[in-house]
């Protein structure tokens, strides 16, 4: 008697390991300090200039100094992780950020504030890539689509709460309290990491096995040596490049010597580092990973997503304050809908990453961001606030759909030793993209204001058209991302399949 054919049973949905989820939540507590600090300070520069009796051009270094220190620290994270272990490096980074936050709150003049912000930048530069690295290493490459929900949590909450908290502090309290917001997160993050994260220092294999949470074991790896020549190329190269970009934004143009010279030197040093890294066995940053489609495409897309996110974060608060005449607190509140949209997109994007792959989701997200930016190119002083809030929700929905799949795509097919280097590459790409996007849009806005003889609404329209154009470039780059997993026939592959496998087409 012939057997009745039946459809193959679907493999059970793989559940996230509770230990991995716990590890992610512990790390996110500390990571929230960096995210909130960035979004809170972004609305405070004008107030800081007034309170400290300096110019806006000088107070810009409160942000620029932080970015320069972060640029130096990010490449060190991969080496330091291998040399000292994730737990020790995470606690050290949190402690440095905590010291920098307290010092910033006690700053006695603009120079001391900039100096303490540099200290913060060192801690933040180590923490940002380390947060992603430790979580994805703990997951062992499984269920990346759903795991990214936890990784993206700080980035989702920061744009919602940060500007509002910053505006409220500036309105009702001293500016010094902005930096005390970081302290509870740092202290709680240190205590949780000390109590629950496994001691994964090299040569401490026994502690890893007995610990309550399995961190990424690297005891078998040889003792890491710092790539000093590589550091002497990439650290000043990235820093000088960012300095040139910051100078372009504050001097309103790329044609000045203080902009051109740093940019040329920065590009030359980074090019020299690339040549050097391709010939060294274990470089500070594994440039060869860019030969992998997943890493290269994610880095390129993150570069232009930095344009869309950070560049617009320059334009939108200024648009509400200068064109619509709102206060800093009101401008912060008007940015909340974008954060809400990012949260709303989390469920949709995360639940479909493994099904459709990063390419389709990022493509749709970039199209949404570009389309939702266009209405601001027509908005004026009397445009409905509710209508603009609706477009901000839609724009945030697109941004959320872009960020999370790109985080997954960057780690497809990598082993544990490669993940830290991918974190450095993608974080650096996003940071430089954000800095470059901010500088370019600042120059465009200043030029448009001059060309339109002070007609602010028309000048902002020009800048928003450019912002939409940068998002359109990201649409094209998203076509390069890996596609969805190809599910083989049931009879050819009877076992469970990996959570996310890049399609080469």
C-alpha positions as CSV (number, residue, x, y, z in Angstrom):
1,X,0.0,0.0,0.0
2,X,1.5,3.3,-1.1
3,X,2.2,5.8,1.5
4,X,0.2,9.0,1.3
5,X,2.5,11.9,0.6
6,X,2.5,14.6,3.2
7,X,4.0,18.0,3.3
8,X,7.3,18.2,5.2
9,X,7.0,19.5,8.7
10,X,8.3,22.9,9.4
11,X,11.4,23.0,11.6
12,X,10.7,24.3,15.1
13,X,11.4,28.0,15.7
14,X,14.7,28.2,17.5
15,X,14.4,30.0,20.8
16,X,16.8,32.5,22.1
17,X,19.1,31.1,24.8
18,X,18.0,32.7,28.1
19,X,21.7,33.1,29.1
20,X,22.3,35.1,25.9
21,X,19.3,37.3,26.5
22,X,20.5,38.0,30.1
23,X,24.0,38.8,28.8
24,X,22.4,41.3,26.3
25,X,20.3,43.0,28.9
26,X,23.3,43.4,31.3
27,X,25.4,45.0,28.6
28,X,22.5,47.2,27.4
29,X,22.2,48.8,30.9
30,X,25.7,50.2,30.6
31,X,25.3,51.0,26.9
32,X,22.3,53.3,27.5
33,X,24.7,55.8,29.1
34,X,26.5,56.4,25.8
35,X,23.3,56.6,23.8
36,X,21.6,59.0,26.1
37,X,24.7,61.2,26.5
38,X,25.0,61.6,22.7
39,X,21.3,62.6,22.2
40,X,21.1,64.8,25.2
41,X,24.2,66.8,24.4
42,X,23.1,67.3,20.8
43,X,20.4,69.8,21.9
44,X,22.6,71.7,24.4
45,X,25.4,73.3,22.4
46,X,23.8,76.7,22.1
47,X,23.0,76.8,25.8
48,X,26.5,75.7,26.7
49,X,28.0,78.5,24.6
50,X,25.9,81.1,26.5
51,X,26.6,79.6,30.0
52,X,30.3,79.2,29.4
53,X,30.7,82.6,27.7
54,X,32.1,81.3,24.4
55,X,31.2,81.1,20.7
56,X,29.1,78.3,19.1
57,X,32.2,77.5,16.9
58,X,34.3,76.9,20.0
59,X,31.6,74.9,21.9
60,X,31.3,72.6,18.9
61,X,34.5,71.0,20.2
62,X,32.4,69.5,23.0
63,X,31.1,67.2,20.4
64,X,34.1,67.1,18.0
65,X,36.5,66.3,20.8
66,X,34.3,63.4,21.9
67,X,34.2,62.1,18.3
68,X,37.9,62.4,17.9
69,X,38.6,60.4,21.1
70,X,36.0,57.9,20.0
71,X,37.6,57.5,16.6
72,X,40.9,56.6,18.3
73,X,39.4,54.2,20.8
74,X,37.2,52.2,18.3
75,X,40.1,50.5,16.5
76,X,41.6,49.5,19.8
77,X,38.5,47.6,20.9
78,X,39.2,44.4,18.8
79,X,42.8,44.1,20.2
80,X,41.8,45.0,23.8
81,X,39.1,42.4,23.7
82,X,41.5,39.6,22.7
83,X,44.2,40.9,25.1
84,X,42.1,41.5,28.3
85,X,38.8,39.7,27.7
86,X,35.3,41.0,27.3
87,X,34.3,41.4,31.0
88,X,37.4,43.3,32.0
89,X,37.4,45.6,29.0
90,X,33.6,46.3,29.4
91,X,34.1,47.3,33.1
92,X,37.1,49.4,32.3
93,X,35.2,51.2,29.5
94,X,32.3,51.9,31.8
95,X,34.6,53.2,34.5
96,X,36.3,55.6,32.1
97,X,33.0,56.8,30.8
98,X,31.7,57.3,34.3
99,X,34.8,59.3,35.3
100,X,34.4,61.5,32.1
101,X,30.8,62.1,32.9
102,X,31.4,63.2,36.5
103,X,34.3,65.4,35.3
104,X,32.2,67.0,32.6
105,X,29.5,67.9,35.2
106,X,32.2,69.6,37.3
107,X,33.9,71.5,34.4
108,X,35.0,75.0,35.3
109,X,35.4,76.4,31.8
110,X,35.0,75.4,28.2
111,X,38.5,73.9,27.9
112,X,38.0,71.6,30.9
113,X,34.6,70.5,29.5
114,X,36.2,69.6,26.2
115,X,38.9,67.7,28.0
116,X,36.5,65.6,30.1
117,X,34.4,65.0,26.9
118,X,37.5,63.5,25.4
119,X,37.7,61.1,28.4
120,X,34.1,60.1,27.8
121,X,35.0,59.5,24.1
122,X,37.7,57.0,25.0
123,X,35.2,55.0,27.1
124,X,32.4,55.3,24.5
125,X,34.7,54.3,21.7
126,X,35.5,51.1,23.4
127,X,31.9,50.4,24.5
128,X,30.0,50.8,21.3
129,X,31.7,48.0,19.2
130,X,32.2,45.9,22.3
131,X,28.5,45.9,23.1
132,X,27.6,44.4,19.8
133,X,30.6,42.0,19.7
134,X,29.9,40.4,23.1
135,X,26.2,39.9,22.4
136,X,26.8,38.3,19.0
137,X,29.7,36.2,20.2
138,X,27.6,34.9,23.1
139,X,24.8,33.9,20.6
140,X,27.3,31.9,18.5
141,X,25.7,33.0,15.2
142,X,22.2,31.7,16.1
143,X,18.9,33.6,15.8
144,X,20.6,36.8,14.8
145,X,17.4,38.3,13.5
146,X,15.6,38.2,16.8
147,X,18.7,38.9,18.9
148,X,19.2,42.2,17.2
149,X,16.1,43.4,19.1
150,X,18.1,43.6,22.2
151,X,21.2,45.1,20.5
152,X,19.1,47.9,19.0
153,X,17.2,48.8,22.2
154,X,19.5,51.6,23.3
155,X,19.5,53.1,19.8
156,X,15.7,53.0,19.8
157,X,15.2,54.6,23.2
158,X,17.9,57.3,22.9
159,X,16.2,59.3,20.1
160,X,12.9,59.2,22.0
161,X,13.9,60.2,25.5
162,X,17.3,61.9,25.0
163,X,16.2,65.2,23.4
164,X,13.3,65.5,25.8
165,X,15.4,64.9,28.8
166,X,18.1,67.3,27.5
167,X,15.5,70.0,26.8
168,X,13.8,69.6,30.2
169,X,17.2,69.8,32.0
170,X,18.2,72.9,30.1
171,X,14.9,74.5,30.8
172,X,14.5,73.8,34.5
173,X,17.9,72.8,35.9
174,X,21.6,73.5,35.4
175,X,23.3,72.2,32.3
176,X,25.6,70.2,34.6
177,X,22.8,67.7,35.4
178,X,22.9,66.5,31.8
179,X,26.0,64.5,32.5
180,X,24.7,63.1,35.8
181,X,22.0,61.2,33.7
182,X,24.8,58.8,32.7
183,X,25.9,58.0,36.3
184,X,23.1,55.6,37.3
185,X,23.5,53.6,34.1
186,X,27.3,53.4,34.5
187,X,27.1,52.3,38.2
188,X,24.3,49.7,37.5
189,X,26.2,48.4,34.4
190,X,29.4,48.0,36.5
191,X,27.6,46.1,39.3
192,X,25.7,43.8,36.9
193,X,28.8,43.1,34.8
194,X,30.9,42.4,37.9
195,X,28.3,40.1,39.4
196,X,27.0,38.1,36.4
197,X,29.4,38.3,33.4
198,X,31.8,35.4,33.1
199,X,35.5,36.1,33.5
200,X,36.7,35.5,30.0
201,X,40.2,36.8,30.4
202,X,42.8,34.9,28.3
203,X,44.0,31.9,30.3
204,X,40.8,31.8,32.5
205,X,39.0,28.9,30.9
206,X,37.9,27.4,34.2
207,X,36.1,30.6,35.1
208,X,34.3,30.6,31.9
209,X,32.9,27.1,32.3
210,X,31.7,27.8,35.9
211,X,30.3,31.2,35.3
212,X,26.5,31.9,35.3
213,X,26.6,33.4,31.9
214,X,28.7,32.1,29.0
215,X,30.7,35.0,27.6
216,X,32.8,34.6,24.5
217,X,35.7,32.4,25.3
218,X,39.0,33.4,23.9
219,X,41.4,31.6,26.2
220,X,42.7,29.4,23.4
221,X,43.8,32.4,21.4
222,X,47.5,33.5,21.6
223,X,48.4,36.5,23.6
224,X,47.4,39.5,21.5
225,X,50.1,42.1,20.7
226,X,49.2,45.7,19.9
227,X,49.8,46.6,16.3
228,X,51.6,49.8,17.1
229,X,52.5,50.8,13.4
230,X,48.8,50.2,12.5
231,X,47.6,52.3,15.4
232,X,50.0,55.2,14.5
233,X,48.4,55.2,11.0
234,X,44.7,54.7,11.7
235,X,44.3,56.6,14.9
236,X,45.6,60.0,13.7
237,X,44.3,59.3,10.2
238,X,40.7,58.9,11.4
239,X,41.0,61.8,13.9
240,X,42.5,64.2,11.4
241,X,39.8,63.3,8.9
242,X,37.0,63.9,11.4
243,X,38.7,67.2,12.4
244,X,38.6,68.3,8.8
245,X,35.0,67.4,8.5
246,X,34.1,69.2,11.7
247,X,36.0,72.3,10.5
248,X,34.1,72.2,7.3
249,X,30.8,72.4,9.2
250,X,32.0,75.2,11.5
251,X,33.7,77.3,8.8
252,X,30.9,76.7,6.3
253,X,32.9,75.4,3.4
254,X,35.4,72.8,2.2
255,X,37.6,75.3,0.4
256,X,39.6,76.6,3.4
257,X,43.1,75.4,4.2
258,X,42.1,74.2,7.7
259,X,39.6,71.9,6.0
260,X,41.5,70.7,3.0
261,X,44.9,70.0,4.7
262,X,43.4,67.7,7.4
263,X,41.2,65.9,4.9
264,X,44.1,65.2,2.6
265,X,46.3,64.0,5.5
266,X,43.6,61.9,6.9
267,X,42.8,60.2,3.6
268,X,46.5,59.6,3.0
269,X,47.0,58.0,6.4
270,X,44.0,55.8,6.1
271,X,45.1,54.7,2.6
272,X,48.6,53.9,4.1
273,X,46.9,51.9,6.8
274,X,44.9,50.0,4.3
275,X,48.0,49.1,2.3
276,X,49.8,48.1,5.5
277,X,46.9,46.0,6.9
278,X,46.5,44.0,3.7
279,X,50.1,42.8,4.1
280,X,50.2,42.1,7.9
281,X,49.1,38.8,9.3
282,X,47.2,40.2,12.3
283,X,46.5,43.9,11.8
284,X,44.8,46.2,14.3
285,X,41.7,46.2,12.0
286,X,41.1,43.3,9.7
287,X,40.6,45.2,6.4
288,X,40.5,41.9,4.5
289,X,37.0,41.4,5.9
290,X,35.8,44.0,3.4
291,X,36.3,41.3,0.8
292,X,33.2,39.6,2.3
293,X,30.1,40.9,0.7
294,X,28.2,41.0,3.9
295,X,30.7,43.2,5.7
296,X,31.5,45.5,2.7
297,X,27.8,46.1,1.8
298,X,26.8,46.7,5.4
299,X,29.6,49.2,6.0
300,X,28.8,51.1,2.8
301,X,25.1,51.2,3.7
302,X,25.8,52.2,7.3
303,X,28.0,55.1,6.0
304,X,25.0,56.6,4.2
305,X,22.6,55.7,6.9
306,X,24.8,57.9,9.1
307,X,24.0,60.7,6.6
308,X,20.3,60.1,6.9
309,X,20.3,59.8,10.7
310,X,23.0,62.2,12.0
311,X,22.7,64.7,9.1
312,X,19.0,65.0,9.7
313,X,19.5,65.3,13.4
314,X,21.4,68.5,12.6
315,X,18.6,69.9,10.3
316,X,15.5,68.9,12.2
317,X,16.1,70.7,15.6
318,X,17.4,73.8,13.7
319,X,14.3,73.7,11.4
320,X,11.9,73.7,14.4
321,X,13.8,76.4,16.3
322,X,14.8,78.8,13.5
323,X,11.9,78.4,11.0
324,X,9.1,77.6,13.3
325,X,10.3,79.5,16.3
326,X,10.1,76.8,19.0
327,X,12.1,76.5,22.1
328,X,14.8,73.8,22.6
329,X,12.4,71.7,24.8
330,X,9.7,71.9,22.2
331,X,12.1,71.0,19.4
332,X,13.1,68.0,21.5
333,X,9.5,67.0,21.9
334,X,9.0,67.3,18.1
335,X,11.7,64.7,17.5
336,X,9.9,62.1,19.7
337,X,7.6,60.9,16.8
338,X,10.7,59.8,14.9
339,X,11.8,57.7,17.8
340,X,8.3,56.2,18.1
341,X,8.4,55.2,14.5
342,X,11.7,53.4,15.1
343,X,10.2,51.5,17.9
344,X,7.1,50.6,15.8
345,X,9.4,49.2,13.0
346,X,11.3,47.0,15.4
347,X,8.7,44.2,15.5
348,X,8.1,44.2,11.8
349,X,11.7,44.3,10.8
350,X,13.1,41.9,13.3
351,X,10.4,39.2,12.8
352,X,11.1,39.2,9.0
353,X,14.9,39.5,8.8
354,X,15.4,35.7,8.8
355,X,12.5,35.3,6.4
356,X,13.3,37.9,3.7
357,X,17.0,38.6,4.4
358,X,18.5,42.1,5.1
359,X,18.4,43.2,1.4
360,X,14.7,43.6,1.0
361,X,14.1,45.1,4.4
362,X,16.8,47.7,4.1
363,X,15.7,48.6,0.6
364,X,12.2,49.2,1.8
365,X,13.5,51.2,4.8
366,X,15.7,53.4,2.7
367,X,12.8,54.2,0.3
368,X,10.6,55.1,3.3
369,X,13.3,57.4,4.8
370,X,13.8,59.2,1.4
371,X,10.1,59.6,0.8
372,X,9.4,60.8,4.3
373,X,12.1,63.4,4.1
374,X,10.7,65.1,1.0
375,X,7.7,66.7,2.8
376,X,10.1,68.8,4.9
377,X,11.4,70.2,1.7
378,X,8.0,71.9,1.3
379,X,7.3,72.7,5.0
380,X,7.2,76.2,6.4
381,X,6.4,78.2,9.5
382,X,2.7,77.4,9.3
383,X,2.6,73.8,8.2
384,X,0.5,71.6,10.5
385,X,2.5,70.3,13.4
386,X,0.4,67.1,13.4
387,X,1.2,66.5,9.7
388,X,4.9,66.9,10.3
389,X,4.7,64.6,13.3
390,X,3.1,62.0,11.1
391,X,5.9,62.2,8.6
392,X,8.4,62.0,11.5
393,X,6.8,58.7,12.6
394,X,7.0,57.4,9.0
395,X,10.6,58.5,8.7
396,X,11.5,56.9,12.0
397,X,9.8,53.7,10.9
398,X,12.1,53.6,7.9
399,X,15.2,54.3,9.9
400,X,14.4,51.5,12.4
401,X,13.9,49.1,9.5
402,X,17.3,50.1,8.1
403,X,19.5,49.9,11.2
404,X,18.6,46.5,12.6
405,X,18.9,44.4,9.5
406,X,22.3,46.1,8.7
407,X,23.5,45.1,12.2
408,X,22.6,41.5,11.4
409,X,24.0,41.5,7.8
410,X,27.5,42.7,9.0
411,X,28.0,39.4,11.0
412,X,26.6,36.8,8.5
413,X,29.1,34.0,8.0
414,X,31.7,35.3,10.4
415,X,33.4,33.3,13.2
416,X,34.0,34.7,16.7
417,X,37.5,36.0,16.0
418,X,36.2,38.0,13.0
419,X,33.2,39.6,14.8
420,X,35.2,42.2,16.7
421,X,36.9,43.4,13.5
422,X,33.5,43.6,11.7
423,X,32.2,45.7,14.7
424,X,35.1,48.1,14.3
425,X,34.6,48.4,10.5
426,X,30.9,49.0,10.7
427,X,31.0,51.3,13.7
428,X,33.7,53.4,12.0
429,X,31.8,53.5,8.7
430,X,28.6,54.8,10.5
431,X,30.5,57.3,12.6
432,X,32.4,58.8,9.7
433,X,29.3,58.8,7.6
434,X,27.4,60.7,10.3
435,X,30.3,63.2,10.7
436,X,30.6,63.6,7.0
437,X,26.8,63.9,6.5
438,X,26.6,66.5,9.3
439,X,29.5,68.6,7.8
440,X,28.1,68.4,4.3
441,X,24.6,69.4,5.2
442,X,25.9,72.2,7.4
443,X,27.8,73.6,4.4
444,X,24.8,73.1,2.2
445,X,22.5,74.9,4.7
446,X,24.9,77.8,5.1
447,X,25.3,78.2,1.4
448,X,21.6,78.1,0.8
449,X,21.0,80.7,3.5
450,X,23.5,83.0,1.8
451,X,22.0,82.3,-1.7
452,X,18.4,82.9,-0.5
453,X,19.4,86.2,1.3
454,X,18.4,84.9,4.8
455,X,15.1,83.3,3.7
456,X,15.4,80.4,6.2
457,X,12.5,78.3,5.0
458,X,13.8,78.2,1.5
459,X,17.3,77.5,2.7
460,X,16.1,74.5,4.7
461,X,14.1,73.2,1.7
462,X,17.4,73.0,-0.2
463,X,19.1,71.1,2.6
464,X,16.2,68.7,3.0
465,X,16.3,67.9,-0.7
466,X,20.0,67.0,-0.3
467,X,19.2,64.8,2.7
468,X,16.5,62.9,0.7
469,X,19.1,62.5,-2.1
470,X,21.6,60.9,0.3
471,X,18.9,58.4,1.4
472,X,18.3,57.6,-2.3
473,X,22.0,56.7,-2.6
474,X,21.5,54.3,0.3
475,X,18.6,52.7,-1.6
476,X,21.0,51.8,-4.4
477,X,23.6,50.5,-2.0
478,X,21.0,48.3,-0.3
479,X,20.8,46.2,-3.5
480,X,24.3,45.0,-2.7
481,X,23.3,43.4,0.6
482,X,22.9,39.7,1.1
483,X,19.6,38.2,0.2
484,X,17.4,35.8,2.1
485,X,18.4,32.2,2.9
486,X,17.6,29.6,0.3
487,X,15.8,26.8,1.9
488,X,16.9,23.5,0.4
489,X,14.4,20.7,-0.4
490,X,13.4,18.7,2.7
491,X,14.8,15.4,1.3
492,X,18.2,17.0,0.6
493,X,18.6,18.7,4.0
494,X,16.7,16.9,6.7
495,X,18.3,18.7,9.7
496,X,17.7,22.1,11.1
497,X,19.3,25.0,9.2
498,X,21.2,28.0,10.5
499,X,19.2,31.0,11.6
500,X,20.5,33.3,8.8
501,X,22.6,32.3,5.8
502,X,23.4,34.9,3.2
503,X,22.3,34.3,-0.3
504,X,25.0,35.1,-2.8
505,X,22.7,36.3,-5.5
